[in-house]
Amino acid sequence: HVAYPHLADNPLPRLAEALHLLASSPLDEGTPHFQPSTLALTTIDVGNPAGNVVPAKGTARFNIRFNDLHT
């Protein structure tokens, strides 16, 4: 329960930090013919039906659009 954060291991702060690092780090510089590769977060989910319960796990998905140097 969120009323007792010291008794829980909330995965969301770690997930949020990891996603921030991924999304804010440049992947490459691009090429003269194509923009730099981009990472876009597409979903974050904890499957938690209650707003006052620490989730057991958190998942995220992202998509990477690579430039023309990648195959």
Buried (B, 14 or more C-beta within 10 A) or exposed (E): EEEEEEEBEBBBEEBEEEBEEBEEEEBBEBEEEBEEBBBEEEEBEBEBEEEEEBBEEBEBEBEEEBBEEEE
